[in-house]
């Protein structure tokens, strides 16, 4: 089974063009996981972006600098969560 992932240092989800490119790539490729680094947006908004991306789930790390979006049920084990 091949798993597709998009990992992007987006450096802001506030710009419509950048997040629209993420949406377009997701529609085109159907990634299993989309990881956005440095979204520069409070993680309380992650569900709004999850809905726009059309995924079933979203998670953010402790400081909100990494956002994960995914569509299928996965078993996760958090090993460590640091600022870096």
VMD Tcl script that draws the C-alpha trace (Angstrom):
set ca {
  {0.00 0.00 0.00}
  {1.40 3.37 -1.00}
  {0.74 6.24 1.37}
  {0.85 9.75 -0.06}
  {1.70 12.70 2.15}
  {2.11 16.41 1.64}
  {4.49 18.18 4.02}
  {4.66 21.93 3.40}
  {6.38 24.72 5.30}
  {3.55 27.04 4.39}
  {4.67 29.93 6.63}
  {1.09 31.24 6.87}
  {-2.36 29.90 6.14}
  {-3.67 33.45 6.28}
  {-2.89 34.09 2.63}
  {-5.74 32.75 0.52}
  {-3.50 31.81 -2.41}
  {-1.25 29.53 -0.34}
  {-4.03 27.62 1.37}
  {-5.95 27.34 -1.90}
  {-2.86 25.66 -3.39}
  {-2.95 23.13 -0.53}
  {-6.64 22.47 -1.26}
  {-5.92 22.07 -4.99}
  {-3.04 19.63 -4.33}
  {-5.25 17.60 -1.97}
  {-8.01 17.38 -4.58}
  {-5.53 16.40 -7.28}
  {-3.51 13.81 -5.33}
  {-5.72 12.62 -2.45}
  {-3.01 12.68 0.21}
  {-3.33 10.36 3.20}
  {-1.77 13.02 5.45}
  {-1.26 16.76 4.94}
  {1.21 18.38 7.34}
  {1.55 22.15 7.40}
  {4.51 23.70 9.19}
  {4.39 27.22 10.62}
  {0.77 28.06 9.75}
  {1.10 31.31 11.77}
  {-2.50 31.00 12.90}
  {-3.83 30.10 16.32}
  {-4.54 26.37 16.38}
  {-8.09 27.00 17.62}
  {-8.87 27.68 13.94}
  {-7.60 24.30 12.76}
  {-11.12 22.85 12.41}
  {-12.11 25.67 10.07}
  {-9.15 24.81 7.84}
  {-9.90 21.07 8.17}
  {-13.39 21.65 6.77}
  {-12.03 23.73 3.91}
  {-9.50 21.02 3.12}
  {-12.23 18.39 3.32}
  {-10.51 16.00 5.73}
  {-12.05 14.03 8.57}
  {-9.58 14.93 11.32}
  {-6.96 17.49 12.28}
  {-4.36 17.77 15.04}
  {-1.87 20.43 16.07}
  {1.31 20.03 18.10}
  {1.78 21.65 21.52}
  {2.68 25.11 20.20}
  {0.50 25.04 17.08}
  {3.42 25.18 14.66}
  {2.63 21.85 13.02}
  {-0.85 20.99 11.79}
  {-1.81 17.50 10.58}
  {-4.88 16.74 8.51}
  {-5.96 13.21 7.58}
  {-8.94 11.28 6.22}
  {-8.85 7.80 7.65}
  {-8.76 6.29 11.06}
  {-5.20 5.89 12.27}
  {-3.70 4.70 15.50}
  {-1.29 7.31 16.84}
  {1.25 7.07 19.57}
  {2.64 10.40 20.68}
  {6.27 9.84 21.58}
  {7.23 13.43 22.34}
  {5.73 16.89 21.89}
  {8.17 19.79 22.16}
  {8.36 23.36 20.89}
  {10.81 22.21 18.21}
}
mol new
graphics top color blue
foreach p $ca { graphics top sphere $p radius 0.5 }
foreach p [lrange $ca 0 end-1] q [lrange $ca 1 end] { graphics top cylinder $p $q radius 0.2 }
display resetview
